[in-house]
Amino acid sequence: MQKKSRSIFVIYLLFAYIIAQFLWWEILLVKQTSSIIDAKQTIAALNATDQIDVKQKIDTLQHEKKMRIYMIVGEGTVFLLLLLVGALKIKRYNEREAAMANQQKNFLLSVTHELKTPIAATKLQLQTILKHQLDKEKEKELIENALKETERLNKLIDNVLLASRMDNDQITLSKEEINISELVRSILETYFKTKLQNGELKEDIEPNVLLKTDAVIFPSLIINLIENAIKYSFDAVDVLVSLKRTAGGITLSIADKGCGIGDKEKQLVFDRFYRVGSEEVRSTKGTGIGLYIVKQIVDAHQANIQIKNNAPKGTIINVEF
């Protein structure tokens, strides 16, 4: 990182040197042009006998002097502006690259933590079962917890692989008309059954809503949106999943009463590896690729996704097909 900073400093120093040299040579060129024209005027005055002719020649030379100075200054200014635009673009590129590098670093740290946590938890639970004589109920509870951690690990790996395939344009949707009302209910029962049972997750799904989609890829959109809503609701989880036919097509809505998303970050959250700047939010688990995957799936369906504020607090994410 220090080597990169030194390289950037050297580039900026070089640009500053070029600009300084250019301005110096432009000043010298203007002075030299003025000297040449002044010398021509003196020669014309010495060689001519007719004062009117002298005045005409001097006026012509003065006009030529002005035009040459304008030409030098004009061309120099254009060159200088192009040079400054180039320097500005390099600066912005370096800033974007640094931001992306920082996001990738945070992503790797997050993924490492997210991978180690379920592995460590599963290992501990299985070791407990092996080392201790437990009653059937306790053993069953530990096995179920280990399975949950394994499922969590599996979903994380699926997300990373899916994001990688999307980056490499390796995703081809195999669309067919499916009943997404049944698909969404199936996802809720499979992945969020406990949340449904304890009332933290509610559903308002219109029956028999049909959509041409990929039955393999589409669940990733639902799962990531719901997990995101639950994760940023913290301890007060109250999430509503709704699916409705509308005048414009079909609207899938995920509403929560969590910490919300700032107006400046409503579009940034769909960027790869991006996580919102709040320290409270950063302390939660996450890799910054969930909503990136959501946006890619939405775009593949030529759909529209919007983030709105939920009153009195929280977020509503609408996907309109």
Secondary structure as the mmCIF struct_conf table of DSSP 4:
data_model
#
loop_
_struct_conf.conf_type_id
_struct_conf.id
_struct_conf.beg_label_comp_id
_struct_conf.beg_label_asym_id
_struct_conf.beg_label_seq_id
_struct_conf.end_label_comp_id
_struct_conf.end_label_asym_id
_struct_conf.end_label_seq_id
HELX_RH_AL_P HELX_RH_AL_P1 GLN A 2 ASN A 47
HELX_RH_AL_P HELX_RH_AL_P2 GLN A 51 LYS A 131
BEND BEND1 HIS A 132 HIS A 132
HELX_RH_AL_P HELX_RH_AL_P3 LYS A 136 ASP A 167
TURN_TY1_P TURN_TY1_P1 ASN A 168 ASP A 169
STRN STRN1 GLU A 176 ASN A 179
HELX_RH_AL_P HELX_RH_AL_P4 ILE A 180 TYR A 191
BEND BEND2 PHE A 192 PHE A 192
HELX_RH_AL_P HELX_RH_AL_P5 LYS A 193 GLN A 197
TURN_TY1_P TURN_TY1_P2 ASN A 198 GLY A 199
BEND BEND3 GLU A 200 GLU A 200
STRN STRN2 LEU A 201 ILE A 205
TURN_TY1_P TURN_TY1_P3 PRO A 207 ASN A 208
STRN STRN3 LEU A 210 THR A 213
TURN_TY1_P TURN_TY1_P4 ALA A 215 ILE A 217
HELX_RH_AL_P HELX_RH_AL_P6 PHE A 218 LYS A 231
TURN_TY1_P TURN_TY1_P5 TYR A 232 ASP A 235
BEND BEND4 ALA A 236 ALA A 236
STRN STRN4 VAL A 239 THR A 246
TURN_TY1_P TURN_TY1_P6 ALA A 247 GLY A 248
STRN STRN5 GLY A 249 ALA A 255
BEND BEND5 GLY A 258 CYS A 259
HELX_RH_3T_P HELX_RH_3T_P1 ASP A 263 GLU A 265
TURN_TY1_P TURN_TY1_P7 LYS A 266 GLN A 267
HELX_RH_3T_P HELX_RH_3T_P2 LEU A 268 PHE A 270
BEND BEND6 ASP A 271 ASP A 271
TURN_TY1_P TURN_TY1_P8 ARG A 272 PHE A 273
BEND BEND7 GLY A 277 GLY A 277
HELX_RH_AL_P HELX_RH_AL_P7 GLU A 279 ARG A 282
TURN_TY1_P TURN_TY1_P9 SER A 283 SER A 283
BEND BEND8 THR A 284 THR A 284
BEND BEND9 GLY A 288 GLY A 288
HELX_RH_AL_P HELX_RH_AL_P8 GLY A 290 ALA A 300
TURN_TY1_P TURN_TY1_P10 HIS A 301 GLN A 302
STRN STRN6 ASN A 304 ASN A 309
HELX_LH_PP_P HELX_LH_PP_P1 ASN A 310 ASN A 310
BEND BEND10 ALA A 311 GLY A 314
STRN STRN7 THR A 315 GLU A 320
#
